[in-house]
């Protein structure tokens, strides 16, 4: 994607520094959760009714939340696309198992900003993000290469396209959604 088509605000996500800090951000807690994200979500949703494979928009009149209804789909779809459709991006992921390699990268995430090095935007090495006592017991390593795509459908949406026009349209939808009592988008 040519840089002039992206929001200048994206530059705020990155630090420019002259030290040997291997982490992208300087957060106190970083890494993979010890029991995984599925366990985290199970715990967070333990006392909340969850309905899967239900088209919330088609069955809207069936829902009567006591406090909130959390809609996790696209906000423009939730509000009927009446201001126009937002643009979205997604990721295509390629997983590579290297059985004879202990570590393939110097750190858990290596960004690839130059198209000349391939179409992927980053490569993750999961073993690097585990506690050493677990990582050292593993044979080989697993890499995940992520390539940005334009999604074919909402099931591939991961984030809104990061340009100013899309940000303005999103803010218009967000303002409308905040006027709907009990809706949390």
Secondary structure, 3 states (H helix, E strand, C coil): CCHHHCCHHHHHHCCCCCCCCCCCCCCCCCCCCCCHHHHHHHHHCCCCCCCCCCCCCCCHHHCCCCCCEECCCCHHHHCCCCCCCCCEEEEEEEEEEECCCCCCCCCCEEECCCHHHCCCCEEEEHHHHCCHHHHCCCCCEEEEEEEEECCCCHHHCCEECCCHHHHHHHHHHHHHHCCCCCEEC
